[in-house]
Amino acid sequence: MHFSLTEDQSLIRDMARKFADDRLKPNAAHWDEEKIFPVDVMREAAELGFAGIYTREDVGGSNLTRLDAALIFEELSRGCVATAAFLSIHNMCAWMIDTWGNEEQRQRFLPGMMTMDKIASYCLTEPGAGSDAASLRTKAKRDGDHYILNGSKAFISGAGTSDYYVVMCRTGDDGPKGVSTVVVEKDTPGLSFGANEKKMGWNAQPTRVVTFEDCRVPVANRLADEGMGFTLAMNGLNGGRINIGACSLGGATEAFETAKEYVHTRKQFGRELAQFQVTQFKLADMATELDASRLMLYRAAAALDTKDPMAAQYSAMAKRFATDTCFDVANQALQLHGGYGYLKDYPLERIVRDLRVHQILEGTNEIMRVIIAKQLTA
């Protein structure tokens, strides 16, 4: 096992960190406050190859590894968690089309996605089908060369702005084998969007309900065969779980570094906070937890790259551990700032708000435990 990065991986990490420092961090508080979706800045990230990290090169992708992606999302999240997380969603959609789409679909959809001239959203969750994803009710009825879609999706990041919607819908019987995946294009008649949700965090990306009312989608927009949709969705989520864990890691690392600097400048009872053993022990625990999260995420990413049969379990373990632990680290960093940590003059409260949802999305952490337990008791 190798615990040091290669020269190429170090360069990729450093490039992502510089972009985060130059283009994300200075704007993150403003985007959060004003609920701005920074599409232009994400297109700058796409120029660096961050819109198709593990998409093949013939359509403009970077063709990097899942471990490379984890490094990138960790660093981008040090600048803005919400923006990095949306880039992860866009990359997941691109990977699904690149992996499961036919050649015509790849050439039609992916080149624009690699530049983010075309943006994609992932549509699985429904108002009545969250953790129980296999019970989704959005119906796609075959009508000649089209499907007629009816139903709705909830909590869809990028909805209303995105150009492509990768939609899991029911083309067959109840259960996972009746689910298929289609790509719905933005201007399709019958596609509409709800109001932007008022959220605790992730304010730098819109979240809306997506509604389909007799929405005619060409059968040519279906990825893979009918009945394969649940498999596509779950395979996409394995990588998404690692990415969102990496986003938690990056946000928590930024919070930790901010706190570590702060305790050397803040004095109480005539001494720097850093001189108190309780502070030192807290920092030691935080650093240990960040490192443990990093190792678990990197192992899971490497397992996906090598198609290890344990990859799904490792991804669930890493996502559960990293999102829980890194939220706690960010919260402890806020605590070390005292009342100042609660003010928007510092980044701590925004990081804590942005990280909280990571314990819910890409499969709740309760569902991660279900996945792990099924493997252990099989």
N, C-alpha and C positions, 0 to 999 in steps of 0.2 A: 504494500500500500504506500502511496506517495502523498505526503501532506503539504508539499510545496507546489506552487503554481509554476507552469512552464513559462518561458519567456513570452510566448504569444498570449497566454492567459493574463499575464501581468500587464501587457500592453492593452488588452481589451478592458481589463478592470480600470486601468488608469485613464483610458479614453472616456469611459462611462463616468468616472468620478469627476473629471474635468468638465464634462458637459453638465453634470449635476450642479457643480459649483458655479459655473458661469451662467447657465441658462434656466435652471430650475430653482435653486435655493433663493436667489434674489427676488423671485416673483411669487413664490409659493404662498406667502401670507396674503398677498393681494388677490391671487386667484381664489383662495379659500374665502376671503371676506366678500368678494364681489361675485362669487360663483361663476368664474370664467373658465371655460373649457379651452385650454391653450393649443388649439389645433395647429397654428403656425409653428409653435415651438416643437410640437411632436413631429411635424414634418422635417424640422431641422434634425431631430433625433433619427428620423428615417434616412436622412442623408448619410448618417454614420452606420447604417445597416441595422438599426434597432427595431425596424418594423417587420422584419422577416428574419429573425435571428436564426431559426432552424428551418427555414424554407430553402428549397433548392436554388442553385445559382442561375439556372436557365431562365427563370422568371424574375431575376433581380434580387433573390434572397441571399443571405449571408452564409447559409449552410454550416452554421456553427453547432456546437453540442449543447445538450441540456445543462451541463456544468458551466459552459460559457454563459448561457442565459442566466443562470443563478447569480453569477458574478455581476452581470450587467444590471439585473433588477435590484440587487443589493445596493449597488452604488447609486443608481438613479434615485432610489428611495431616500437616500440621504439628502437629496435635494427637494423632492416632492413625492410623498407616498402616493397620493391620489393619481398623479400623472403617470408614475411608473406602473401602478396597478392597471391603469387602462391600457397602457402599451402591452402589458401581459395578456390582457383579454384579446386585443387585436392580433397578437402573435398566435394565440391559441386558435383563433378562427382561420388564420392563414395556414397554420399547420394542418388543420382538418381538411381544408380544400386541397392543399399540396399532397397530402397523404391519401385521401379517399376520393378526390375528384378525378375525373378522366382528363385526358390531355386537353381537350377543348375547353373544359371548365378551368383548368389551371391557367391556360394562356389568356382566357377571357377575364378572370377575376384577379389573379395574383399580381401582375405587373403594376397596376394602379395601387394595390394595397402595399406594395413594397416602398412606394414613395409617400404613402398616406394621402395621395390625391383621392383615394377611396378608403374609407374607414369602415371597419366591421365590428358588429356586436354579436354576442353569444346569447341565444334565447332558449333557455331550458326551463327556468323557474316559472311557475304559474301561481295565481292567487290561491289556488287550492292544492298545489303540488309543489312543495318546497323540498324538504328532505326526502319525501317519497316521490322521487322524480319519475319513476316508472308508471305512476298513476296519472300522468299528464293527460289533459283532455282536448287540447287544441287539435282539431280534426282537419285532415287533408283528404278530400274525396276526389277520386280520379274522374276526370271528365275529358276524354280524348287525350290530347297532348298536354293537358294542364291538370293541376290540382286546384281544388277550390278550398281555400283555408278559412276556417272560422274558429275563433277562440281568442285568448289573450295571454300575454307573458308579463310577468311582474319583475320589478327591480332590475331593469335592463340598462346597463351602463352604456352611455353613448346614444341612447335612443333619441330619435328626432334629428340628430346630427349625422349619425352613421349612414353610409351608403348601402351597405350590405348587412343583412340579418340572417345569421346561421341559425335556423329554426328547427327544433325537435318537435315533430308533430305526429299525430296518430293516423296511420294509413291502414291499420289492421285491427286485430282484436286487442282486448285489454292486456296489460302487462308489457314487459320490455320488448318482446318480439314483435309487437305491433307498432313500434316507433320507427319513423324514418326521418331523414335530415334533408331540408331544402334550403337553398339560398334565396331569400326574398330581397329584391332590389327596392331602393327607397321610394321611387315614384310609382310603384305598383298600385293601381286602383284598389281601394278597400283596405289599405294599410294606413293606420292612424296612430297617434301617440297621445298619452295623457300629459298632464302638467308635470313639470320638473318637481320631483319629490323634495320635501324639506327634510334634510338629513342631519344627523349628528356630525358626521364627517364626510370625507370624500366629496367635498363641495366643489372641487376643481374638475369634476366630471358630472354631466347630467345623468339622472336616473329617472326613467319614465316607464309607465305601462305601455306595452305595444299591443295593439288590437288588430285583429284580422276579421274583416266582414266581407264574405264572398270574394276573397282576395285570390285572383287567378295567377298561379305561379306555374311556369313551364315545367313539365316533367324533366326537361333538359337541365333544370337547376337542382335536381336531386343528386346528393352525394351518395355514392355506392348504391347497393340494392335496397329495395323496400325491406323494412324490418331490421335494417342494420343501424338505425339511428341511435339506439341506446348504447350500442357498442362504441360508436363514434364519440358520443357525448362523454362516456366514462373514460375512454382513452385520452380524450382531450383534457379531462379534469386531472388525470395523474400528473401531467406536466404543469397544469394550472396551479395545483396544490403546492408544488415545489416553488413556483414563481411567487405565489402570494406569501409563502413562508419567507422567501428571500426579501420580499418587500417589507415584511415585518422586521426582519433582521436589519435591513438598512435603516429603517426609521428608528428602531431602538438603538442602533449603534450611534446615530446622530444625536439622539437624546442623551445617551451615556457620555459621549465626548463633550457635549455641552455642559452636563452636570459636573464632569471631572474638572473642567476648566473653572466652573463657577465656584466650587468648594475651595479653590485656592484664592479666590478674591473676596469671598464673603467671610466676615468675622463676627463671632458671637462670643461673649464672655472673654474678650481679649485675645482670642485665638482664631486662626483660620479653621473653617469647618473641616478641612482636610487633615487637621492635626488630631481630631477626635477619633478614637478607635472605632466607635460605632459607625462613623462615616467610612473609614477605611475598610471595615468588614463589609459594609453594604456595597461599596465599589467592587470589592473582591468577588462577592457573590454575583453581581451584575455582569462582570467581565467573564466569569466562568459560565454563566447561563448563555451569554451571547456566543461563546466559543462552542459550547455543546450544541446549540442550535445550528451553527454554521457547519459543524461536522456532520450532523444528521442530514441537513439539506444537501450538502455536497455528495454524501453517500447515495442518497436517493436519486440525485441527478445522474450520477455515474451509473447507477443501476438501470435507469431508463436508457442511457446511451448504449449500454451493453446488452439490452433486452433481457436483463436478469429476471427470472420468474418471480422473484421477490419484490420487484419494482413497485407494484401497486401498494403492497404493505409498507414498504419503506417510505413511499410518498405520503401515505396516510399518517404514519408515525411522525415523519418530519413536519408535516403541516400542523398536526395537533400540537406537537411539542413547541415548535418555533412560534406559532401565533399566540399560544397561551403565555409562553415564557417571555417573549419579546414585548407583549403588551404590559406584562408586569414590570419589566425592566424600564420601559418608558414611563410608567406610572411612578416607579421609585425615583427616576430622574426628576420628575416633576416635584415629588415630595422633597427632594434635596434642595430645590429652589425655594421651598416654603411658599409664602403668598405670591412671590414673583412668578412662580411656575404656573399660577392660575391666570396670569395676565397674558394678553395677546401680544405684548411687547416681546415676549420670548416664544420660541417655537414649540415648547413642551406641550402646551394644551392642545395645539393643532395635531401634533404627532400622536398623542394619546387618542384623540377623537378619530383620526384616520385609521389607526391600527385596530380599533375595537371591532370593526366589522369583519376583519380577517378571520376572526374566530367563528364567523357565521357563513361566509360565502365559500364557494368551491367545495361545498359540503360542510355542514356544521361540524364542530369538533366532537359532538356526540356521535355523528355518523362516522367520523374517523375511527372512533372506538369500536363501532359496529363492524367496520371493515377489518380492523386489526383482530378483533375477537373471532370473527368467522374464520380467519386464516389460522388462528391458534387452536381452534376447536374442531377444525375440519378433519 
